[in-house]
Protein backbone atom coordinates (compact mmCIF):
# COMPACT_ATOMS: atom_id res chain seq x y z
CA UNK A 1 0.00 0.00 0.00
CA UNK A 2 1.55 3.28 -1.05
CA UNK A 3 0.88 6.59 0.62
CA UNK A 4 -1.72 8.79 -1.05
CA UNK A 5 -1.37 11.60 1.47
CA UNK A 6 1.39 14.19 1.06
CA UNK A 7 2.34 17.35 2.82
CA UNK A 8 3.57 19.87 0.25
CA UNK A 9 4.28 22.65 2.73
CA UNK A 10 7.57 22.09 4.47
CA UNK A 11 7.17 24.94 6.95
CA UNK A 12 4.24 23.65 9.01
CA UNK A 13 4.35 20.70 11.39
CA UNK A 14 0.83 19.42 12.02
CA UNK A 15 0.08 18.75 15.67
CA UNK A 16 -2.77 16.81 17.20
CA UNK A 17 -3.83 18.65 20.38
CA UNK A 18 -6.41 17.69 22.99
CA UNK A 19 -7.39 19.43 26.21
CA UNK A 20 -7.19 17.60 29.52
CA UNK A 21 -10.40 17.24 31.53
CA UNK A 22 -8.63 17.51 34.85
CA UNK A 23 -6.49 20.50 33.86
CA UNK A 24 -8.64 22.59 31.52
CA UNK A 25 -5.91 25.11 30.83
CA UNK A 26 -3.39 22.55 29.65
CA UNK A 27 -2.92 21.30 26.11
CA UNK A 28 -1.18 18.14 24.95
CA UNK A 29 0.16 18.12 21.37
CA UNK A 30 1.48 15.12 19.44
CA UNK A 31 3.24 15.52 16.07
CA UNK A 32 1.20 13.69 13.46
CA UNK A 33 4.44 12.40 12.00
CA UNK A 34 4.49 10.01 14.97
CA UNK A 35 1.49 8.17 13.46
CA UNK A 36 3.38 5.42 11.65
CA UNK A 37 0.84 4.29 9.07
CA UNK A 38 -0.33 7.60 7.61
CA UNK A 39 -1.20 5.91 4.31
CA UNK A 40 -3.70 3.70 6.12
CA UNK A 41 -5.28 6.70 7.83
CA UNK A 42 -5.72 8.42 4.48
CA UNK A 43 -7.05 5.33 2.75
CA UNK A 44 -9.76 4.39 5.24
CA UNK A 45 -10.55 7.96 6.31
CA UNK A 46 -9.71 9.20 9.81
CA UNK A 47 -13.32 8.98 10.88
CA UNK A 48 -13.00 9.50 14.62
CA UNK A 49 -10.53 11.00 17.02
CA UNK A 50 -10.98 10.76 20.76
CA UNK A 51 -9.04 9.53 23.77
CA UNK A 52 -9.95 8.58 27.32
CA UNK A 53 -9.43 11.47 29.70
CA UNK A 54 -9.61 14.26 27.11
CA UNK A 55 -12.44 16.71 26.72
CA UNK A 56 -13.24 16.76 23.02
CA UNK A 57 -14.38 13.92 20.82
CA UNK A 58 -14.43 14.27 17.04
CA UNK A 59 -16.26 12.14 14.48
CA UNK A 60 -16.58 12.58 10.72
CA UNK A 61 -18.21 9.71 8.84
CA UNK A 62 -19.89 8.90 5.56
CA UNK A 63 -23.63 8.97 6.25
CA UNK A 64 -24.48 7.49 2.84
CA UNK A 65 -21.97 4.62 2.55
CA UNK A 66 -20.79 3.35 5.93
CA UNK A 67 -18.29 0.91 4.37
CA UNK A 68 -16.10 3.86 3.30
CA UNK A 69 -15.55 5.09 6.86
CA UNK A 70 -14.66 8.77 6.49
CA UNK A 71 -14.10 8.64 2.74
CA UNK A 72 -16.78 9.86 0.33
CA UNK A 73 -18.04 9.60 -3.23
CA UNK A 74 -19.49 12.71 -4.90
CA UNK A 75 -23.01 13.33 -3.50
CA UNK A 76 -22.37 11.29 -0.32
CA UNK A 77 -23.35 12.90 2.99
CA UNK A 78 -20.53 13.82 5.38
CA UNK A 79 -21.63 13.89 9.03
CA UNK A 80 -19.27 15.72 11.41
CA UNK A 81 -19.79 15.90 15.19
CA UNK A 82 -17.68 17.44 17.95
CA UNK A 83 -18.48 17.14 21.66
CA UNK A 84 -16.77 18.34 24.85
CA UNK A 85 -16.22 21.90 23.64
CA UNK A 86 -16.55 24.99 25.79
CA UNK A 87 -20.12 26.32 25.63
CA UNK A 88 -20.45 28.70 22.68
CA UNK A 89 -16.86 28.12 21.55
CA UNK A 90 -15.98 29.15 18.00
CA UNK A 91 -15.12 26.26 15.67
CA UNK A 92 -12.58 26.89 12.93
CA UNK A 93 -11.11 24.65 10.26
CA UNK A 94 -8.11 24.73 7.93
CA UNK A 95 -9.10 22.88 4.74
CA UNK A 96 -6.56 21.29 2.36
CA UNK A 97 -7.12 19.61 -1.01
CA UNK A 98 -4.31 17.55 -2.57
CA UNK A 99 -1.85 19.22 -0.19
CA UNK A 100 -2.86 22.78 -1.06
CA UNK A 101 -4.48 25.08 1.49
CA UNK A 102 -7.98 26.06 0.38
CA UNK A 103 -9.16 28.25 3.24
CA UNK A 104 -9.35 28.94 6.91
CA UNK A 105 -12.99 29.31 7.92
CA UNK A 106 -15.23 29.68 10.94
CA UNK A 107 -17.94 27.04 10.58
CA UNK A 108 -20.05 27.78 13.64
CA UNK A 109 -20.16 27.76 17.41
CA UNK A 110 -20.79 25.07 20.00
CA UNK A 111 -24.18 25.03 21.70
CA UNK A 112 -24.68 25.59 25.41
CA UNK A 113 -23.69 21.99 26.15
CA UNK A 114 -20.44 22.20 24.18
CA UNK A 115 -21.69 20.17 21.21
CA UNK A 116 -21.64 20.93 17.47
CA UNK A 117 -22.59 18.94 14.39
CA UNK A 118 -23.17 19.49 10.66
CA UNK A 119 -24.04 17.40 7.60
CA UNK A 120 -22.72 18.37 4.19
CA UNK A 121 -22.38 16.66 0.82
CA UNK A 122 -19.32 15.92 -1.30
CA UNK A 123 -19.21 17.86 -4.56
CA UNK A 124 -17.35 17.37 -7.82
CA UNK A 125 -15.07 20.33 -7.10
CA UNK A 126 -14.05 18.76 -3.78
CA UNK A 127 -12.68 15.51 -5.31
CA UNK A 128 -9.17 14.52 -4.16
CA UNK A 129 -7.10 13.83 -1.06
CA UNK A 130 -8.52 15.99 1.71
CA UNK A 131 -7.37 17.15 5.12
CA UNK A 132 -9.38 19.26 7.57
CA UNK A 133 -7.62 20.52 10.69
CA UNK A 134 -10.14 21.50 13.35
CA UNK A 135 -9.69 24.10 16.11
CA UNK A 136 -11.62 25.23 19.15
CA UNK A 137 -11.41 29.01 19.43
CA UNK A 138 -8.87 31.15 17.66
CA UNK A 139 -9.45 33.39 14.66
CA UNK A 140 -9.08 33.01 10.91
CA UNK A 141 -7.10 35.91 9.45
CA UNK A 142 -7.23 35.41 5.70
CA UNK A 143 -6.03 31.83 5.23
CA UNK A 144 -4.06 31.81 8.49
CA UNK A 145 -5.22 30.39 11.81
CA UNK A 146 -4.37 32.62 14.78
CA UNK A 147 -4.48 30.97 18.19
CA UNK A 148 -7.02 28.33 19.05
CA UNK A 149 -6.56 24.76 20.18
CA UNK A 150 -6.34 21.98 17.63
CA UNK A 151 -8.77 19.17 18.33
CA UNK A 152 -8.53 16.92 15.24
CA UNK A 153 -6.69 16.36 11.97
CA UNK A 154 -9.17 14.62 9.67
CA UNK A 155 -7.71 12.97 6.53
CA UNK A 156 -9.99 11.40 3.93
CA UNK A 157 -10.56 10.99 0.18
CA UNK A 158 -13.42 12.24 -1.99
CA UNK A 159 -13.85 10.07 -5.08
CA UNK A 160 -15.38 11.15 -8.36
CA UNK A 161 -18.62 9.22 -8.90
CA UNK A 162 -18.37 6.63 -11.72
CA UNK A 163 -20.85 7.44 -14.48
CA UNK A 164 -19.53 5.58 -17.54
CA UNK A 165 -16.87 3.48 -19.25
CA UNK A 166 -14.71 4.23 -22.26
CA UNK A 167 -13.08 1.43 -24.24
CA UNK A 168 -9.27 1.58 -24.10
CA UNK A 169 -8.43 -1.52 -26.15
CA UNK A 170 -9.91 -4.69 -27.66
CA UNK A 171 -7.66 -7.64 -28.47
CA UNK A 172 -7.71 -11.42 -28.72
CA UNK A 173 -7.41 -12.97 -25.29
CA UNK A 174 -4.21 -14.73 -24.36
CA UNK A 175 -4.62 -17.67 -24.51
CA UNK A 176 -7.61 -18.24 -26.80
CA UNK A 177 -10.50 -19.42 -24.61
CA UNK A 178 -12.05 -21.49 -27.40
CA UNK A 179 -10.18 -24.78 -27.83
CA UNK A 180 -8.25 -24.32 -24.59
CA UNK A 181 -7.78 -26.87 -21.82
CA UNK A 182 -9.97 -24.80 -19.51
CA UNK A 183 -12.86 -26.72 -17.94
CA UNK A 184 -16.25 -25.06 -17.39
CA UNK A 185 -18.85 -26.91 -15.33
CA UNK A 186 -16.94 -30.13 -15.88
CA UNK A 187 -16.76 -29.70 -19.67
CA UNK A 188 -13.42 -29.21 -21.43
CA UNK A 189 -13.26 -26.56 -24.15
CA UNK A 190 -10.80 -28.55 -26.28
CA UNK A 191 -13.43 -29.52 -28.86
CA UNK A 192 -15.11 -26.07 -28.91
CA UNK A 193 -12.65 -24.45 -31.31
CA UNK A 194 -14.93 -22.05 -33.20
CA UNK A 195 -15.51 -18.54 -31.88
CA UNK A 196 -14.06 -15.22 -30.70
CA UNK A 197 -12.28 -14.76 -27.38
CA UNK A 198 -11.65 -11.13 -26.46
CA UNK A 199 -9.81 -9.11 -23.84
CA UNK A 200 -11.51 -5.72 -23.36
CA UNK A 201 -9.86 -2.94 -21.38
CA UNK A 202 -12.09 -0.19 -19.97
CA UNK A 203 -11.41 3.18 -18.38
CA UNK A 204 -13.83 4.26 -15.64
CA UNK A 205 -15.11 7.79 -16.23
CA UNK A 206 -16.95 10.26 -14.01
CA UNK A 207 -18.13 13.83 -13.90
CA UNK A 208 -14.57 15.13 -14.19
CA UNK A 209 -13.34 12.77 -16.93
CA UNK A 210 -11.26 9.66 -16.23
CA UNK A 211 -11.52 8.42 -12.66
CA UNK A 212 -8.13 7.73 -11.12
CA UNK A 213 -7.88 8.84 -7.46
CA UNK A 214 -7.54 5.66 -5.37
CA UNK A 215 -9.56 3.75 -7.96
CA UNK A 216 -8.07 0.56 -6.53
CA UNK A 217 -11.10 0.57 -4.21
CA UNK A 218 -13.42 0.35 -7.24
CA UNK A 219 -14.88 -3.13 -7.87
CA UNK A 220 -16.18 -3.80 -11.43
CA UNK A 221 -19.25 -6.05 -11.47
CA UNK A 222 -21.68 -7.32 -14.08
CA UNK A 223 -25.22 -8.59 -14.29
CA UNK A 224 -26.38 -10.69 -17.26
CA UNK A 225 -30.06 -10.34 -18.16
CA UNK A 226 -30.95 -8.93 -14.76
CA UNK A 227 -29.31 -11.67 -12.69
CA UNK A 228 -27.62 -10.70 -9.40
CA UNK A 229 -24.37 -8.79 -9.93
CA UNK A 230 -21.06 -10.62 -9.62
CA UNK A 231 -17.43 -9.59 -9.91
CA UNK A 232 -16.08 -9.29 -13.45
CA UNK A 233 -12.60 -10.17 -12.23
CA UNK A 234 -10.97 -12.14 -9.46
CA UNK A 235 -7.91 -12.08 -7.26
CA UNK A 236 -5.44 -14.79 -6.28
CA UNK A 237 -7.79 -16.09 -3.62
CA UNK A 238 -10.95 -16.23 -5.70
CA UNK A 239 -9.88 -17.06 -9.27
CA UNK A 240 -11.10 -20.40 -10.66
CA UNK A 241 -8.61 -23.25 -10.91
CA UNK A 242 -6.25 -22.89 -13.90
CA UNK A 243 -7.14 -19.24 -14.49
CA UNK A 244 -4.58 -18.26 -17.13
CA UNK A 245 -5.68 -15.16 -19.04
CA UNK A 246 -3.53 -12.05 -19.22
CA UNK A 247 -3.70 -9.17 -18.65
CA UNK A 248 -5.70 -10.36 -15.67
CA UNK A 249 -9.30 -9.47 -15.08
CA UNK A 250 -8.58 -8.21 -11.57
CA UNK A 251 -11.19 -7.91 -8.83
CA UNK A 252 -10.48 -4.19 -8.40
CA UNK A 253 -9.65 -1.47 -10.92
CA UNK A 254 -6.07 -0.28 -11.25
CA UNK A 255 -4.88 2.91 -9.60
CA UNK A 256 -5.48 4.70 -12.92
CA UNK A 257 -9.11 3.54 -13.04
CA UNK A 258 -8.76 0.87 -15.75
CA UNK A 259 -9.75 -2.79 -15.70
CA UNK A 260 -9.99 -5.78 -18.08
CA UNK A 261 -12.95 -7.98 -18.89
CA UNK A 262 -11.30 -11.20 -20.10
CA UNK A 263 -12.15 -13.56 -21.64
CA UNK A 264 -15.31 -12.31 -23.38
CA UNK A 265 -16.03 -15.32 -25.57
CA UNK A 266 -18.50 -17.53 -27.39
CA UNK A 267 -17.27 -21.02 -28.31
CA UNK A 268 -18.86 -23.79 -30.35
CA UNK A 269 -17.87 -26.90 -32.35
CA UNK A 270 -19.22 -25.65 -35.69
CA UNK A 271 -19.71 -22.36 -37.59
CA UNK A 272 -22.34 -20.00 -36.12
CA UNK A 273 -23.77 -16.49 -36.26
CA UNK A 274 -25.76 -15.05 -33.34
CA UNK A 275 -27.17 -11.51 -33.19
CA UNK A 276 -27.52 -11.44 -29.38
CA UNK A 277 -25.35 -14.13 -27.89
CA UNK A 278 -25.06 -13.15 -24.24
CA UNK A 279 -28.18 -11.13 -23.54
CA UNK A 280 -27.74 -7.74 -21.86
CA UNK A 281 -24.55 -7.15 -19.90
CA UNK A 282 -25.03 -4.41 -17.29
CA UNK A 283 -21.73 -3.23 -15.78
CA UNK A 284 -21.52 -1.39 -12.47
CA UNK A 285 -18.66 -0.13 -10.30
CA UNK A 286 -19.13 -0.97 -6.64
CA UNK A 287 -17.54 1.35 -4.08
CA UNK A 288 -18.03 0.32 -0.47
CA UNK A 289 -21.70 -0.65 -0.23
CA UNK A 290 -22.90 1.23 -3.32
CA UNK A 291 -22.92 0.07 -6.98
CA UNK A 292 -22.85 2.75 -9.69
CA UNK A 293 -24.27 1.75 -13.10
CA UNK A 294 -21.80 2.64 -15.89
CA UNK A 295 -22.70 0.61 -19.01
CA UNK A 296 -25.34 -1.63 -20.60
CA UNK A 297 -24.59 -3.50 -23.85
CA UNK A 298 -25.29 -6.57 -25.98
CA UNK A 299 -22.96 -8.53 -28.28
CA UNK A 300 -23.22 -10.26 -31.66
CA UNK A 301 -20.79 -13.11 -32.38
CA UNK A 302 -19.93 -15.30 -35.35
CA UNK A 303 -17.33 -17.79 -36.52
CA UNK A 304 -16.68 -19.57 -39.82
CA UNK A 305 -13.52 -21.55 -38.97
CA UNK A 306 -11.67 -22.96 -35.93
CA UNK A 307 -9.53 -20.44 -34.07
CA UNK A 308 -11.34 -17.47 -35.57
CA UNK A 309 -14.37 -15.36 -34.78
CA UNK A 310 -15.91 -11.91 -34.76
CA UNK A 311 -17.39 -10.06 -31.77
CA UNK A 312 -19.18 -6.68 -31.82
CA UNK A 313 -21.23 -4.73 -29.29
CA UNK A 314 -24.36 -2.72 -30.02
CA UNK A 315 -22.74 0.55 -28.85
CA UNK A 316 -20.29 0.47 -31.73
CA UNK A 317 -17.09 0.82 -29.68
CA UNK A 318 -16.08 -2.86 -29.37
CA UNK A 319 -15.03 -4.95 -32.40
CA UNK A 320 -12.80 -8.02 -32.51
CA UNK A 321 -11.94 -9.81 -35.75
CA UNK A 322 -9.88 -12.76 -34.61
C-alpha positions in Angstrom: 0.0 0.0 0.0 1.5 3.3 -1.0 0.9 6.6 0.6 -1.7 8.8 -1.1 -1.4 11.6 1.5 1.4 14.2 1.1 2.3 17.4 2.8 3.6 19.9 0.2 4.3 22.6 2.7 7.6 22.1 4.5 7.2 24.9 7.0 4.2 23.6 9.0 4.3 20.7 11.4 0.8 19.4 12.0 0.1 18.7 15.7 -2.8 16.8 17.2 -3.8 18.6 20.4 -6.4 17.7 23.0 -7.4 19.4 26.2 -7.2 17.6 29.5 -10.4 17.2 31.5 -8.6 17.5 34.8 -6.5 20.5 33.9 -8.6 22.6 31.5 -5.9 25.1 30.8 -3.4 22.5 29.7 -2.9 21.3 26.1 -1.2 18.1 25.0 0.2 18.1 21.4 1.5 15.1 19.4 3.2 15.5 16.1 1.2 13.7 13.5 4.4 12.4 12.0 4.5 10.0 15.0 1.5 8.2 13.5 3.4 5.4 11.7 0.8 4.3 9.1 -0.3 7.6 7.6 -1.2 5.9 4.3 -3.7 3.7 6.1 -5.3 6.7 7.8 -5.7 8.4 4.5 -7.1 5.3 2.7 -9.8 4.4 5.2 -10.5 8.0 6.3 -9.7 9.2 9.8 -13.3 9.0 10.9 -13.0 9.5 14.6 -10.5 11.0 17.0 -11.0 10.8 20.8 -9.0 9.5 23.8 -9.9 8.6 27.3 -9.4 11.5 29.7 -9.6 14.3 27.1 -12.4 16.7 26.7 -13.2 16.8 23.0 -14.4 13.9 20.8 -14.4 14.3 17.0 -16.3 12.1 14.5 -16.6 12.6 10.7 -18.2 9.7 8.8 -19.9 8.9 5.6 -23.6 9.0 6.2 -24.5 7.5 2.8 -22.0 4.6 2.6 -20.8 3.4 5.9 -18.3 0.9 4.4 -16.1 3.9 3.3 -15.5 5.1 6.9 -14.7 8.8 6.5 -14.1 8.6 2.7 -16.8 9.9 0.3 -18.0 9.6 -3.2 -19.5 12.7 -4.9 -23.0 13.3 -3.5 -22.4 11.3 -0.3 -23.4 12.9 3.0 -20.5 13.8 5.4 -21.6 13.9 9.0 -19.3 15.7 11.4 -19.8 15.9 15.2 -17.7 17.4 18.0 -18.5 17.1 21.7 -16.8 18.3 24.8 -16.2 21.9 23.6 -16.6 25.0 25.8 -20.1 26.3 25.6 -20.5 28.7 22.7 -16.9 28.1 21.6 -16.0 29.2 18.0 -15.1 26.3 15.7 -12.6 26.9 12.9 -11.1 24.7 10.3 -8.1 24.7 7.9 -9.1 22.9 4.7 -6.6 21.3 2.4 -7.1 19.6 -1.0 -4.3 17.6 -2.6 -1.8 19.2 -0.2 -2.9 22.8 -1.1 -4.5 25.1 1.5 -8.0 26.1 0.4 -9.2 28.3 3.2 -9.4 28.9 6.9 -13.0 29.3 7.9 -15.2 29.7 10.9 -17.9 27.0 10.6 -20.1 27.8 13.6 -20.2 27.8 17.4 -20.8 25.1 20.0 -24.2 25.0 21.7 -24.7 25.6 25.4 -23.7 22.0 26.1 -20.4 22.2 24.2 -21.7 20.2 21.2 -21.6 20.9 17.5 -22.6 18.9 14.4 -23.2 19.5 10.7 -24.0 17.4 7.6 -22.7 18.4 4.2 -22.4 16.7 0.8 -19.3 15.9 -1.3 -19.2 17.9 -4.6 -17.4 17.4 -7.8 -15.1 20.3 -7.1 -14.0 18.8 -3.8 -12.7 15.5 -5.3 -9.2 14.5 -4.2 -7.1 13.8 -1.1 -8.5 16.0 1.7 -7.4 17.2 5.1 -9.4 19.3 7.6 -7.6 20.5 10.7 -10.1 21.5 13.3 -9.7 24.1 16.1 -11.6 25.2 19.2 -11.4 29.0 19.4 -8.9 31.2 17.7 -9.4 33.4 14.7 -9.1 33.0 10.9 -7.1 35.9 9.5 -7.2 35.4 5.7 -6.0 31.8 5.2 -4.1 31.8 8.5 -5.2 30.4 11.8 -4.4 32.6 14.8 -4.5 31.0 18.2 -7.0 28.3 19.0 -6.6 24.8 20.2 -6.3 22.0 17.6 -8.8 19.2 18.3 -8.5 16.9 15.2 -6.7 16.4 12.0 -9.2 14.6 9.7 -7.7 13.0 6.5 -10.0 11.4 3.9 -10.6 11.0 0.2 -13.4 12.2 -2.0 -13.9 10.1 -5.1 -15.4 11.1 -8.4 -18.6 9.2 -8.9 -18.4 6.6 -11.7 -20.8 7.4 -14.5 -19.5 5.6 -17.5 -16.9 3.5 -19.3 -14.7 4.2 -22.3 -13.1 1.4 -24.2 -9.3 1.6 -24.1 -8.4 -1.5 -26.2 -9.9 -4.7 -27.7 -7.7 -7.6 -28.5 -7.7 -11.4 -28.7 -7.4 -13.0 -25.3 -4.2 -14.7 -24.4 -4.6 -17.7 -24.5 -7.6 -18.2 -26.8 -10.5 -19.4 -24.6 -12.1 -21.5 -27.4 -10.2 -24.8 -27.8 -8.3 -24.3 -24.6 -7.8 -26.9 -21.8 -10.0 -24.8 -19.5 -12.9 -26.7 -17.9 -16.3 -25.1 -17.4 -18.8 -26.9 -15.3 -16.9 -30.1 -15.9 -16.8 -29.7 -19.7 -13.4 -29.2 -21.4 -13.3 -26.6 -24.1 -10.8 -28.5 -26.3 -13.4 -29.5 -28.9 -15.1 -26.1 -28.9 -12.7 -24.5 -31.3 -14.9 -22.0 -33.2 -15.5 -18.5 -31.9 -14.1 -15.2 -30.7 -12.3 -14.8 -27.4 -11.6 -11.1 -26.5 -9.8 -9.1 -23.8 -11.5 -5.7 -23.4 -9.9 -2.9 -21.4 -12.1 -0.2 -20.0 -11.4 3.2 -18.4 -13.8 4.3 -15.6 -15.1 7.8 -16.2 -16.9 10.3 -14.0 -18.1 13.8 -13.9 -14.6 15.1 -14.2 -13.3 12.8 -16.9 -11.3 9.7 -16.2 -11.5 8.4 -12.7 -8.1 7.7 -11.1 -7.9 8.8 -7.5 -7.5 5.7 -5.4 -9.6 3.7 -8.0 -8.1 0.6 -6.5 -11.1 0.6 -4.2 -13.4 0.4 -7.2 -14.9 -3.1 -7.9 -16.2 -3.8 -11.4 -19.3 -6.0 -11.5 -21.7 -7.3 -14.1 -25.2 -8.6 -14.3 -26.4 -10.7 -17.3 -30.1 -10.3 -18.2 -30.9 -8.9 -14.8 -29.3 -11.7 -12.7 -27.6 -10.7 -9.4 -24.4 -8.8 -9.9 -21.1 -10.6 -9.6 -17.4 -9.6 -9.9 -16.1 -9.3 -13.4 -12.6 -10.2 -12.2 -11.0 -12.1 -9.5 -7.9 -12.1 -7.3 -5.4 -14.8 -6.3 -7.8 -16.1 -3.6 -10.9 -16.2 -5.7 -9.9 -17.1 -9.3 -11.1 -20.4 -10.7 -8.6 -23.2 -10.9 -6.2 -22.9 -13.9 -7.1 -19.2 -14.5 -4.6 -18.3 -17.1 -5.7 -15.2 -19.0 -3.5 -12.0 -19.2 -3.7 -9.2 -18.7 -5.7 -10.4 -15.7 -9.3 -9.5 -15.1 -8.6 -8.2 -11.6 -11.2 -7.9 -8.8 -10.5 -4.2 -8.4 -9.7 -1.5 -10.9 -6.1 -0.3 -11.3 -4.9 2.9 -9.6 -5.5 4.7 -12.9 -9.1 3.5 -13.0 -8.8 0.9 -15.7 -9.7 -2.8 -15.7 -10.0 -5.8 -18.1 -12.9 -8.0 -18.9 -11.3 -11.2 -20.1 -12.2 -13.6 -21.6 -15.3 -12.3 -23.4 -16.0 -15.3 -25.6 -18.5 -17.5 -27.4 -17.3 -21.0 -28.3 -18.9 -23.8 -30.3 -17.9 -26.9 -32.3 -19.2 -25.6 -35.7 -19.7 -22.4 -37.6 -22.3 -20.0 -36.1 -23.8 -16.5 -36.3 -25.8 -15.0 -33.3 -27.2 -11.5 -33.2 -27.5 -11.4 -29.4 -25.3 -14.1 -27.9 -25.1 -13.2 -24.2 -28.2 -11.1 -23.5 -27.7 -7.7 -21.9 -24.5 -7.1 -19.9 -25.0 -4.4 -17.3 -21.7 -3.2 -15.8 -21.5 -1.4 -12.5 -18.7 -0.1 -10.3 -19.1 -1.0 -6.6 -17.5 1.4 -4.1 -18.0 0.3 -0.5 -21.7 -0.6 -0.2 -22.9 1.2 -3.3 -22.9 0.1 -7.0 -22.8 2.7 -9.7 -24.3 1.8 -13.1 -21.8 2.6 -15.9 -22.7 0.6 -19.0 -25.3 -1.6 -20.6 -24.6 -3.5 -23.8 -25.3 -6.6 -26.0 -23.0 -8.5 -28.3 -23.2 -10.3 -31.7 -20.8 -13.1 -32.4 -19.9 -15.3 -35.4 -17.3 -17.8 -36.5 -16.7 -19.6 -39.8 -13.5 -21.6 -39.0 -11.7 -23.0 -35.9 -9.5 -20.4 -34.1 -11.3 -17.5 -35.6 -14.4 -15.4 -34.8 -15.9 -11.9 -34.8 -17.4 -10.1 -31.8 -19.2 -6.7 -31.8 -21.2 -4.7 -29.3 -24.4 -2.7 -30.0 -22.7 0.5 -28.9 -20.3 0.5 -31.7 -17.1 0.8 -29.7 -16.1 -2.9 -29.4 -15.0 -4.9 -32.4 -12.8 -8.0 -32.5 -11.9 -9.8 -35.7 -9.9 -12.8 -34.6 
